[in-house]
Structure formats: C-alpha cells, structure tokens
Amino acid sequence: MTTFSQSYVTCFKTSSLTREGGDRWRRICGFKKINGASAAMMRSRTTMSAAPMVGVNGKVALERAIIPTKKQFVDPFRQGVIILDGVGYRQTVVVRSYEVGTDKTVTPQSILNLLQETALNHVWMSGLLGDGFGATHGMMKNNLIWVVSRMQVQLDQYPIWGEILEIDTWVGASGKNGMRRDWEIRSHTTGIVFARATSTWVMMNKKTRRLSKMPDEVRAEISPWFIKKEAIKEDSPEKIGKLDDNARYVNSGLQPKRSDLDMNCHVNNVKYVGWMLEVIPDECLENYQLSEIILEYRRECGSSDVVESLCEPEQVGIIKDGVQDDEQDLNLMHRCSIGAGFIQGAGLLNCLMNEGTIRYTHLLQVKEELKSQEIVRGKTTWRKRLNLHSFSG
C-alpha cells in the first residue's frame, strides 16, 4: 500500500526509504507529494544530498550532510529563513527541557549555544560555508578559522521551557580585519524581546594559532553580507580590569574535558561562561538573575590547560529608568559599611543584594609557576529574580 506525505525543500535531491527498504531519489521544489513512505518515516529519513554513496554490503547509502554551495532562502529542517533584504537570518526554535535550569527558565549557557548555532546556520544558508566551523571557502584555502574577541549579551527576560522563540542574526564590519555579529531573541507569539547580543570576531591561522589579517579573497566573500545594524549600541565599549590573586572568590584546578572541545580543537567559549558562573556565591544565584555579561577573550584554552576562575564583587548600583543613580550608589556603599571598614564576607554580599543590582568582575587564567596567562576577562550584572513562570509568549 502506497502512502503519501508532504515536504518542503528548496530544490534539493532527497531520498526516502520505502517499506521494502529500497531507495527512491526525487528532486522536489516547494510542497510536493513524495510517495513510498509514511509521513513519520519521511520526516525522519529525508536528507539533503547531492548523490548516493556506496554503503554497507554494496547498498546505496545517503550522505549525511551536504553543505549548500549556493545561497538558500529557506531551510525547512532548521526552521530558518533569510531576512533583512537577503542578508540576515531568522530561526524559529522551541526551548527544550535540557536548555532550562531548576526554575524552568533558559540558562545563560543555553542562550549562548543558541547564538552560536544560529550564527553557523546563517553561514550554512549563505552558500559560503567551507568544511569548517563557520569558515568560508576562502578561509579554508588560507587555513584560517574564526575566533571571538569580544561578546556582550543583555538579558531583559528569560524564556521558559516550551516557549517558541525567533532568533535573528546578521553581520557587519568591525575595523579593517574583524567582523561584528549581532543577535536578537524574541517571543514568536508576542514579539517581546528577551535578549540582545553583539560580538566581534577575528581570524586565526589554524596551524600557527596566531591572529591573521583578513585576506582580500575572504573580504570579497563576506562583505556583501555586511549591514549597519546594531542590536546593542555602544559609543565606547566598557573595558574590564584585570583581577589578581587576591580576588574574593577563587575556583582552581579546572580541567577541560574532551566534550568541552569544539571543531577548532579548543575549549568552546560557552564553557568559559560555565566556569565563571560556578564561582558566583549561592546567595546571589538563588536570589538574582544574570542580566548582562561582557566577555573579552585573550587567548584560547587547550585540553591540557589547568584553569583558575577568579571573581570579585565590583559595583552595585540603583537603576532608575534605565540609568544608574550615582548619588544613591554612594549612599548604598555608605549603608553597607561599618565605621571605616566594609562588612566582610557574606555580610557584605547580603547587604548589597538587599539594596540594588550586583556586578562582578571575572578572570579565567591558566595558572603556571612563573606567570599566569589570561584566557578571558568578564563582567556580569545581576538583578533580582522575577517570578514570570506563568508567562506564555
């Protein structure tokens, strides 16, 4: 008995497994009926491919992933479309159970993973992707990879488990040899903006592990995708000071696992955020939510590095109408002091938590005998938790 299903694919060859186990190759564009499989089998077995490959026992097998060589406008498998006059990318995602924490809201690490995934899918759709982690064909020829030098994420509200999100991303120029990538995350239903992010990327030689200028070949590939649009506007990016060994909170002996490495053979930047947040005091994590994180990357971290995470409460402010009140800031620090000295330990933290927002300065470093090497500097801002679990957007 023949069954039918519908599938939307933008002119790719596909293969569906029939109940008899044979392969039937079809070329489909738009919504068309594809015979030979149930709807459930079609959804699980349809694969983008250019040509069959010889598989086990001489049978035809499918290529598992074929990278588009031409610009695509719709990706039905990833729920992605090209936007912003043909240069931006939008992906619709559903918050999964493993992306939320104990309060059923998306974790900061999951937010960063979503940003990374949509960025890579944007390059995938562009037709520029080589056989690398977001690297273009020109970058592959010159043995170059992308590395992030700075990232800033602002979290206005946290999505909850099961919520449907729209994530927009686009790129622009950053100086002569860099690229800026921005994102915006919003509710698919209400349009409420949950988060905004911006980042700066530079190129590194994959063999020498040294930063590289952008070759003209690569500039010609990516510059047509550049637009002047900013998710976060900054006249002068905030600089992050370096902590020393006298930081209030320290977590030593952190060693990367194999699962922490990405396709560029170094620790993925999302892991850095996890190491930073682990050293935050429990009193803060239980009562406050991360509202902003700024990261300045100094060097890559390899599998053999032993990492130390340092953290220091930096500044607390009273926010009024989106502007920090410096006068109340001084009054706050006075109220949290005793005579000529500050309250020490958890007493100071509890006082600050009861008064306003909390800011921490962070440092991840490789601890060595003679000199420590910085991996990333960070700054986090925290605000009191809001009970928004009933929100459905």
Disulfide bonds with the S-S distance in Angstrom:
Cys11-Cys29 2.24
Cys336-Cys351 2.00
